């Protein structure tokens, strides 16, 4: 098992309900880089990954989907993938209480399994000043309940 020392929280950057699914994010991640997408309010291209980049997806209804196995390095935070778990909440500015409750339960479980602390649950933007992801305060919405 690889050494994991943090859990990085992301958002999917789309409030479009058709993007509120594991399948939508998976397709964006595995599509060729030349394939174009309208993702939320953004024009983007496929990522060209061999698998989804996140380890877990949490949808608006609170459902948790397993993405990349935690034993495998993710593709979600440049420079931090080797030592982290990536959790993505679907949404950009709109998130549900069910999502936050599920994310809290998932983080509690991972903290216990991996021997981490609540301070090890970090928003993506903490690693890149040019990002706003996950577009909510991780300490306020998740961290204080761990």
N, C-alpha and C positions, 0 to 999 in steps of 0.2 A: 504494500500500500504506500502511495506517495505521501509525503508530509504536507498536511493541510493546516494552515494557520489563520485563515480568515474565510468568511462568507461574504460575498459581494452581492448586494441587492441592486437589481436593474429594473427598468420599465421597458416595455416593448415599443414605446414611442408612437403608439397609435391608439386613439380612442374609437376607431372604426370597429363596430361590433363584429364585422367579418374577420377581424384580426384577433379576436378574443378566443384563440384556440391554440393548442399545441401544434396542430396540423399547419396552420397559417405560418407560424414562426419557423417550424421545421422546413416548410417549402421555401421560405425566404432564405434560410441559411444554406440549404443544399443546392439551390438553383445556381446555374452558371453565372459568373460575374457579368456576362453580357446581357442577361435577361433583366428587363426593366420592370419595376414595381412602383405603384403609387401606394405608399405606406403611410397611413394617417394623412398628414398634410405635406409629406415629403416625397420627392421623387428619388428613388434609390435603385440599386441593382442587387441581384442575388449575391450572396457571400462566397459561393463556391466551396463551402466546407464539405467534408465527407460525412458529417453528422451535425445535429443541432449543437450550437455552441454552449448552451446553458445546461446545467445539471438538473434543474427543476424549473417548471413553469407553473405559476399560480394564476388561474383565470378568475374572472369577476364573480362567478358563482361559488368560489372557494375551492374548486377542484384543484388538486395538485397532480401534475404530470411529471413523470420521471423522464428526463432527457438523456444526456450523455451520462454513462455510469460514473460515479464519483471516483472510481479508481483511475479513470482516464482524465487527462488534462483537458480543460475546457477551452473555449474560444470566445471569451466574453469581456476580458479586460487586459489590454496590452500591458505586458510586463508583470502581470500578476497571475496569469493562467496556471502556471505550474504549481502554485501553492494555495489555490483557492477553490471554493465551490461557488458557482454562479446560479443565483435564483432570480428569475425574471417574473415580475408581476405584469400581466397584460394591462395596457393602458398607457396614457401619456400624462394627462392631467386629471383623469377621472378614474378613481379606484374605489372598490367597495369595502365595507367593513368585513364582509366574509373573506375577502382577499387578505386583509391584514390579519385576521384571526388565524387563517390557514398558514400564512407566512410565519407568524409567531410560533405556532405549534411545530412547524417544520424546523425553524431555527433552534427551538428548544431541543428537539430530537438530535439535530446535527451537533449542537454544542456538547450534549451529553456523549454521543458516540465518538466524537473526535477530540474530546478533552479541551474544548475551547472555552472562552469567556464571552459574556455579552458584548464586551468592547471589541470583540473580533468580528462583529456583524457591522459591515461598513457599506455605505452607498458608493456606487460606481464613481460619482463625481469627485470623491476624495482622492482618486488616483489620476484625475485629469481635470485641471482647472477650466478647460474649454467645454466641459460637459455639465449638464444639469441633471442627468439621470441619477436617481430614479424619479426626480421631480416631486419628491416629498422628503420630509425630515425622517430619516431612518431611526434615529434615536427616539423621536417623539412617537412614531407610529408602530415601531417594532421593538427597538432596544430596551425601552423602559419596562416592557412586559416580560422580559426574559429572566 
